[in-house]
C-alpha cells in the first residue's frame, strides 16, 4: 500500500517539527484520557465478556447492568470489580441473569476489598482475556481469507456506501456493488445513532438515511460479503462507524464480528455531533486500542471540515488534524497500514487553478504519510444537481486519486445529494472509477510537479501554515483550540456537550481488565 515517493520539495526539518508539535499538542489529551473512564468504555468490557440482549423496551442489558452498578458504587471505580464480585458472591449464575436482577432491583453491588477484590480482579481479567482471544481469532480468520481469496490487484481500493435503512435490502445491494468492482462496502449508520447512548440489538429494518449499527447487522453483512469474496475471488472488506456516544462498544462489536475498517476520527463527534470533548477523547483511545488489536483500518474524518469551512483557506486545518489523528492512533497501538487518514476534493471548481490546488493538497497528504492508506473523499459541497457537471467533477476527483497514489477512494455519485441513489447511478459511478483507474491508474509513477512550481509551492505553504497553527495549539491547549472553533468553525467547550454526565475521573481503586490486557499486548 506504500506510495513513498518524495515528489515535493518539503523541508524535512519542517516535517519533523510538525510531528513534534502534534505530539506536544496531543500528549495532554492522552494523559486526560488515561485519567478518566466513561459509561461506554465500561459497557464495552461487559460486551467483551459476552453480555448481549435487551429488555422488553429494547434497552440493552449492558446498559441496565451498568446503570445499576453506577447508582450503587459510582463509575469511577470501573464496573469490573463490583460486577464480578457479585457473581463470585453467588448473586447470579452468569452476567445475563445478573443484569436482569440488577434491572429489577433485586441485587445490590459493592466495591470489594482485600481478598474479595483480588478474586474479582482475577475473574474479570480471565473473562476479558477470553473476549480478546475471540477478537484475535477473527483477525486470524481475516488473514486466512485474504490469503485464500486474494486482495484487489489495483490500488486505490474502491469504497462504496450502501445505506437503505433495511439490512436485508443492504445485503443484495452490497453484493451487487462488489460484483461491479467495489472493494470495500460501507454501511452508513442511521441518522442520529451517534447520539444514542446504547447500541440497538438485533437485525433492523428501519433506519433514516442509513442502517443501524448492531452486532447482528454486522454479522449478517459480514457473512454476505464472505459469500461475495468466494464468488469473486477477492476479499471484500466491510466498514461501519465507531463514533458517537457508544464508540468503544461498537469498536468491540466490530472486532468480534470481523469488520475490516471503521470510521473513527478523534474530533468528528465533538465538532459535528456536539459530543463532549473529554468523553470523545476517552472513548476514542479505548476504541483505537481495540481496533489495533483487531487489525482494523480506521478512517478519519478530515473531509468534514471542508463541508463547513473553505477548502483553500482551511486546508492547513486538515493537515493538522491528520497529524493529530496519526499521533493519537499510534499512541493507542495502531500501525501505519491502519491509518486511513481522510482528506477531500472540496475546492470550489469555479476557482482558478482549483484542480492544481487539489493536486497540491493530495500530494502533501501522500508525502507526509507515505505508508498510510489515505482515504480520498469525493466532491460534495459543490455538487449542484447538474448530473453532467457532477459526473465530470467525479472524474477529476478520480484522476487526482490516480495521480497521487491514494489508498482508499470513496466513489463519488453524480446524484450526491440523494442519500440512497439509484443502483444505476452507482453503476455509472463505478464505471467512471474503473475507466480512470484503468486508463491512468499508475500515473503517480510518472507525475512530478516542478520543484518551484504552483503545486509544490502550495504544498509547502499549507505545511507552513500547519506548523504555525500547531504552535498556537501547543501554547493554548487542544481543548481550548476546539472550544475556539479552530476546526470546521465549530466551537465546542470542554465543559459542555452531550455525554458529559457519562464521564468519571478514575479513583485509585479503578480497574478495567480490558485496558490492562490491551496495554500489556497480551495475546
C-alpha positions in Angstrom: 0.0 0.0 0.0 3.1 2.2 0.3 3.5 5.1 -2.2 6.6 6.5 -0.6 7.9 8.7 -3.4 9.3 12.2 -2.5 7.9 14.4 -5.2 7.5 17.6 -3.3 10.4 19.6 -2.0 9.3 19.6 1.6 11.8 20.6 4.2 12.4 17.6 6.4 13.1 19.8 9.4 9.7 21.4 9.0 8.1 17.9 8.6 9.8 16.7 11.8 8.7 19.9 13.6 5.1 19.4 12.6 5.1 15.9 14.0 6.8 17.0 17.2 4.3 19.8 17.7 1.4 17.3 17.1 2.9 15.1 19.9 3.1 18.0 22.2 -0.4 19.1 21.5 -1.8 15.5 21.8 0.1 14.3 24.9 -2.0 16.2 27.5 -5.1 14.7 25.8 -3.7 11.2 26.2 -3.0 11.9 29.8 -6.5 13.2 30.3 -7.9 10.0 28.6 -5.8 7.8 30.9 -7.2 9.6 34.0 -10.9 9.2 33.0 -13.4 6.5 32.1 -16.8 6.6 30.5 -20.0 4.6 30.7 -19.3 3.3 27.2 -15.8 2.2 28.0 -17.2 0.2 30.9 -20.1 -1.2 28.9 -17.5 -2.4 26.3 -16.0 -4.6 29.0 -19.3 -6.3 29.5 -19.7 -6.8 25.8 -16.3 -8.2 25.6 -17.4 -10.6 28.3 -20.3 -11.8 26.1 -23.2 -9.9 27.6 -25.8 -9.4 24.8 -29.6 -8.9 24.5 -32.1 -6.3 25.6 -35.2 -5.9 27.8 -38.7 -5.6 26.5 -38.2 -1.9 26.0 -35.2 -2.5 23.7 -32.6 -1.2 26.3 -29.5 -3.5 26.2 -28.7 -5.5 29.3 -25.2 -3.9 29.3 -26.9 -0.6 29.9 -29.2 -1.9 32.6 -26.3 -3.5 34.5 -24.0 -0.6 34.1 -26.6 1.9 35.3 -27.3 -0.1 38.5 -23.7 -0.6 39.3 -23.1 3.1 38.8 -26.0 4.0 41.1 -24.7 1.7 43.8 -21.0 2.4 43.8 -20.2 5.0 41.2 -18.5 4.8 37.8 -15.1 6.0 39.0 -14.0 2.5 40.1 -15.0 0.8 36.9 -17.6 -1.9 36.5 -15.4 -5.0 36.6 -14.8 -5.3 40.3 -18.3 -4.8 41.6 -19.8 -7.0 38.8 -17.5 -10.0 39.2 -17.6 -9.6 42.9 -21.4 -10.0 42.7 -21.0 -13.1 40.5 -18.5 -14.7 42.9 -20.8 -14.0 45.9 -23.5 -16.0 44.1 -25.9 -13.2 43.2 -26.4 -14.8 39.8 -25.0 -17.7 37.8 -23.9 -15.5 34.8 -23.8 -12.0 33.5 -27.2 -12.2 31.8 -29.1 -13.2 34.9 -27.1 -10.6 36.9 -28.2 -7.9 34.5 -31.8 -9.0 34.7 -31.7 -9.0 38.5 -30.0 -5.6 38.5 -32.8 -4.2 36.3 -35.4 -5.5 38.7 -33.6 -4.1 41.8 -33.0 -7.5 43.3 -29.2 -7.2 43.7 -27.0 -4.6 45.3 -23.4 -4.0 44.3 -20.4 -3.1 46.4 -16.8 -2.4 45.9 -14.9 -5.5 47.2 -11.9 -5.2 49.4 -9.0 -7.4 50.3 -9.1 -11.0 49.1 -12.6 -10.4 47.6 -11.1 -7.7 45.4 -8.3 -9.9 44.3 -10.7 -12.7 43.4 -12.9 -10.3 41.5 -10.0 -8.9 39.6 -8.7 -12.4 38.6 -12.2 -13.5 37.4 -12.8 -10.3 35.4 -9.3 -10.5 33.8 -9.9 -14.1 32.8 -13.2 -13.3 31.1 -11.9 -10.2 29.3 -8.9 -12.2 28.1 -11.3 -14.7 26.6 -13.1 -11.9 24.8 -9.9 -10.6 23.4 -9.0 -14.1 22.3 -12.2 -14.2 20.2 -11.1 -10.9 18.6 -7.7 -12.4 17.9 -9.4 -15.4 16.3 -11.4 -13.2 14.0 -8.2 -11.3 13.0 -6.5 -14.6 12.1 -9.6 -15.6 10.2 -9.4 -12.4 8.1 -5.8 -13.1 7.3 -6.6 -16.6 6.2 -9.4 -15.4 3.9 -7.2 -12.7 2.3 -4.6 -15.4 1.7 -7.2 -17.7 0.2 -9.2 -15.2 -1.9 -6.6 -12.5 -2.5 -6.6 -8.7 -2.3 -7.7 -6.5 -5.1 -4.8 -6.1 -7.6 -5.2 -2.4 -8.1 -5.0 0.5 -5.7 -6.6 2.6 -4.6 -9.3 0.3 -3.1 -12.7 1.3 -4.3 -15.0 2.2 -1.4 -18.8 2.4 -1.9 -21.6 3.3 0.6 -24.8 1.2 1.0 -27.4 2.7 3.2 -31.1 1.8 2.7 -32.1 1.6 6.3 -33.0 -2.1 5.9 -30.2 -4.6 6.5 -32.0 -7.2 4.4 -32.1 -4.7 1.5 -28.5 -3.5 2.1 -27.2 -7.1 1.6 -28.2 -7.6 -2.0 -27.2 -4.0 -2.9 -23.8 -4.6 -1.3 -23.2 -7.8 -3.1 -24.2 -6.2 -6.4 -21.7 -3.3 -5.7 -19.0 -5.9 -5.1 -19.8 -7.6 -8.4 -19.5 -4.2 -10.1 -16.0 -3.6 -8.7 -16.3 -2.2 -5.1 -13.6 -3.5 -2.8 -15.0 -2.0 0.4 -18.6 -1.8 1.4 -19.5 0.9 3.9 -22.9 0.5 5.7 -23.5 4.1 6.8 -25.4 4.4 10.1 -28.9 5.7 10.6 -29.0 9.4 11.2 -28.8 10.2 14.9 -27.5 6.9 16.0 -24.3 8.5 17.2 -26.4 10.4 19.8 -27.9 7.2 21.3 -26.2 6.1 24.5 -27.0 2.5 23.7 -26.4 0.1 20.9 -29.6 -1.3 19.5 -30.0 -5.1 19.4 -30.8 -7.4 16.6 -31.3 -7.1 12.8 -33.0 -3.8 11.9 -35.2 -2.8 9.0 -36.0 0.8 9.7 -33.3 3.5 9.6 -33.2 7.0 8.2 -30.5 7.8 5.7 -28.7 4.7 6.9 -28.9 1.4 8.7 -28.4 0.9 12.5 -25.1 -0.4 13.6 -25.8 -3.5 15.6 -23.9 -6.7 16.3 -26.4 -8.7 14.3 -26.3 -6.4 11.4 -22.5 -6.6 11.4 -22.8 -10.4 11.5 -25.3 -10.6 8.6 -23.4 -8.2 6.3 -20.0 -9.9 7.1 -21.4 -13.3 6.2 -22.9 -11.9 2.9 -19.6 -10.3 1.9 -17.8 -13.5 2.7 -20.1 -15.2 0.2 -19.2 -12.5 -2.3 -15.5 -12.9 -1.6 -15.8 -16.6 -2.5 -17.7 -15.8 -5.6 -15.4 -13.0 -6.9 -12.1 -14.5 -5.8 -11.0 -11.4 -3.8 -11.6 -10.4 -0.2 -14.4 -7.8 0.1 -14.0 -5.5 3.1 -16.7 -4.2 5.4 -16.8 -0.8 7.0 -19.0 0.8 9.7 -18.8 3.6 12.2 -17.1 3.6 15.6 -18.1 7.1 16.6 -20.6 8.8 18.8 -21.6 8.0 22.4 -21.1 4.3 22.0 -17.8 4.4 20.2 -16.0 1.8 22.4 -18.8 -0.7 22.3 -19.2 -0.5 18.6 -15.5 -0.9 18.2 -15.6 -4.0 20.4 -18.6 -5.5 18.4 -16.7 -4.8 15.1 -13.7 -6.7 16.4 -15.9 -9.6 17.4 -17.7 -9.7 14.1 -14.6 -9.2 11.9 -15.3 -5.9 10.3 -12.3 -4.6 8.4 -12.5 -0.8 8.6 -14.2 1.6 11.0 -14.8 5.4 10.7 -13.0 6.6 13.8 -12.0 10.2 14.0 -10.6 11.8 17.1 -12.6 15.0 16.8 -15.6 14.4 14.5 -18.1 13.6 17.2 -17.0 16.8 19.1 -17.3 19.1 16.1 -20.2 17.7 14.2 -22.3 16.0 16.9 -21.6 18.2 19.9 -20.4 15.3 22.0 -18.4 16.4 25.0 -14.7 16.6 24.1 -13.4 14.7 27.1 -16.0 11.9 26.6 -14.9 11.7 23.0 -11.1 11.5 23.6 -11.5 8.9 26.4 -13.8 6.8 24.1 -11.6 7.1 21.0 -8.4 6.0 22.8 -10.1 2.8 24.0 -11.8 2.2 20.6 -8.4 2.6 18.8 -6.8 0.1 21.2 -9.5 -2.4 20.2 -9.0 -1.5 16.5 -5.3 -2.1 16.8 -5.8 -5.5 18.4 -8.4 -6.5 15.8 -6.3 -5.4 12.8 -9.0 -2.9 11.7 -8.1 0.1 9.5 -9.5 3.3 10.8 -10.9 6.1 8.5 -10.6 9.6 9.9 -13.0 12.5 9.1 -11.0 15.5 8.0 -13.1 15.8 4.9 -16.0 17.0 7.0 -14.1 20.2 7.9 -14.2 21.3 4.3 -18.0 21.0 4.2 -18.3 23.9 6.7 -15.0 25.8 6.1 -13.4 27.0 2.8 -11.3 24.2 1.4 -8.5 26.5 0.4 -8.4 28.8 3.5 -8.8 25.8 5.9 -6.5 23.3 4.1 -4.0 23.6 6.9 -6.6 22.5 9.5 -6.9 19.2 7.6 -3.2 18.6 7.8 -3.1 19.5 11.5 -6.0 17.1 12.2 -4.2 14.3 10.2 -1.1 14.8 12.3 -3.1 14.7 15.5 -5.0 11.7 14.3 -1.7 10.0 13.5 -0.3 10.7 17.0 -3.4 9.5 18.8 -3.7 6.4 16.7 -0.1 5.3 17.1 -0.2 6.1 20.8 -3.1 3.6 21.0 -1.2 0.9 19.1 -2.3 1.4 15.5 0.3 0.9 12.8 0.8 2.9 9.6 -1.1 0.5 7.5 -4.2 1.0 9.7 -4.3 4.8 9.3 -6.9 5.7 6.7 -6.4 9.4 7.2 -9.0 11.5 5.5 -8.9 14.4 3.0 -11.2 15.6 0.3 -11.8 17.1 -3.2 -13.9 20.0 -2.0 -12.4 23.2 -3.6 -14.9 25.3 -5.5 -14.4 24.2 -9.1 -15.1 27.8 -10.3 -11.9 28.9 -8.5 -9.0 29.4 -11.0 -6.4 26.6 -10.7 -8.8 24.5 -8.5 -7.5 21.2 -9.9 -3.9 22.2 -9.3 -4.8 23.1 -5.7 -6.5 19.7 -5.2 -3.4 18.0 -6.6 -1.2 20.0 -4.2 -3.2 19.1 -1.1 -3.5 15.4 -2.1 0.2 15.2 -2.8 1.0 16.9 0.5 -1.0 14.3 2.4 0.6 11.4 0.4 4.1 12.6 1.1 3.5 13.4 4.8 2.0 9.9 5.4 3.7 7.7 2.8 2.9 4.4 4.4 -0.8 5.1 5.3 -3.7 4.0 3.2 -5.1 7.6 2.8 -8.9 7.9 2.3 -9.6 10.2 -0.6 -13.2 11.7 -0.4 -15.2 12.9 -3.4 -16.8 16.3 -4.0 -20.0 17.0 -2.1 -20.2 20.7 -1.2 -20.1 22.0 -4.7 -22.4 19.4 -6.3 -25.2 21.5 -7.8 -27.7 18.9 -9.0 -26.3 19.2 -12.6 -25.5 15.5 -13.0 -23.3 16.0 -16.1 -21.2 18.6 -14.3 -21.2 16.3 -11.2 -20.0 13.3 -13.3 -17.2 15.4 -14.7 -16.1 16.5 -11.2 -16.1 12.9 -10.0 -13.9 12.0 -13.0 -11.4 14.8 -12.0 -11.6 13.5 -8.4 -10.7 10.0 -9.6 -7.9 11.4 -11.7 -6.3 13.2 -8.7 -6.5 9.9 -6.8 -4.7 8.1 -9.6 -2.1 10.9 -9.9 -1.3 10.9 -6.2 -1.4 7.3 -5.3 -4.3 7.4 -2.8 -5.0 4.2 -0.8 -8.8 4.2 -0.4 -11.1 6.0 -2.9 -14.7 6.7 -1.9 -16.8 6.5 -5.0 -18.4 9.9 -5.9 -22.0 10.0 -7.1 -23.3 12.4 -9.7 -26.5 12.4 -7.6 -24.5 13.2 -4.5 -27.5 14.9 -2.6 -29.5 11.7 -2.8 -28.6 9.6 0.3 -29.6 6.3 -1.3 -29.0 6.7 -5.0 -30.4 4.5 -7.7 -28.4 1.4 -8.3 -27.9 2.6 -11.9 -26.2 5.8 -10.5 -23.8 3.6 -8.5 -23.1 1.6 -11.7 -22.3 4.7 -13.6 -20.1 6.0 -10.8 -18.2 2.7 -10.7 -17.8 2.9 -14.5 -16.2 6.3 -14.0 -13.8 5.0 -11.4 -12.9 1.9 -13.5 -12.2 4.0 -16.6 -10.0 6.5 -14.9 -8.0 3.9 -12.9 -7.7 1.7 -15.9 -6.5 4.5 -18.1 -4.4 6.4 -15.6 -4.1 4.2 -12.5 -0.3 4.2 -12.5 0.1 7.9 -13.4 1.5 8.6 -10.0 4.7 6.8 -11.1 5.3 9.4 -13.9 3.8 12.6 -12.5 6.3 15.0 -10.8 5.5 18.7 -10.4 8.0 21.4 -11.0 10.1 21.8 -7.8 9.3 25.5 -7.6 6.0 25.4 -9.5 2.5 26.1 -8.4 1.8 22.7 -6.8 5.0 22.3 -4.8 4.8 25.9 -3.6 1.2 25.5 -2.5 2.0 22.3 -0.6 4.9 24.0 1.2 2.6 26.9 2.1 0.0 24.6 3.6 2.6 22.7 5.6 4.0 26.0 6.9 0.5 27.2 7.9 0.0 23.9 9.7 3.1 24.4 11.8 2.0 27.8 12.7 -1.4 26.5 13.8 0.2 23.7 15.8 2.4 26.1 17.6 -0.7 28.1 18.7 -2.4 24.9 19.8 0.6 23.8 21.9 0.5 27.2 23.6 -3.2 27.4 24.1 -4.0 23.7 24.5 -6.0 21.5 22.1 -9.2 21.6 24.2 -9.1 25.4 24.1 -8.5 25.3 20.3 -11.5 23.1 19.8 -13.5 25.5 22.0 -12.5 28.4 19.9 -13.7 27.0 16.6 -10.3 26.2 15.1 -11.6 23.1 13.3 -14.6 23.3 11.0 -15.7 26.6 12.6 -17.4 24.7 15.4 -17.0 26.0 18.9 -17.1 23.1 21.4 -16.1 23.9 25.0 -14.7 21.1 27.2 -17.3 21.5 29.9 -20.4 21.2 27.6 -21.8 18.8 25.0 -23.7 15.5 25.0 -22.4 12.7 27.2 -20.5 14.7 29.8 -22.5 13.1 32.5 -21.1 9.7 31.4 -17.5 10.7 32.2 -15.8 9.9 35.5 -12.3 10.6 36.8 -10.7 7.3 37.8 -10.3 6.5 41.5 -7.2 4.8 43.0 -9.2 1.6 43.1 -10.2 1.8 39.4 -9.8 -1.5 37.5 -10.5 -2.3 33.8 -9.2 -5.7 32.7 -9.6 -4.9 29.0 -7.4 -1.8 29.2 -4.9 -3.7 31.3 -4.7 -6.5 28.7 -4.7 -4.2 25.7 -1.8 -2.1 27.1 0.1 -5.3 28.0 -0.3 -6.5 24.5 -1.2 -9.9 25.9 -2.4 -12.4 23.3 
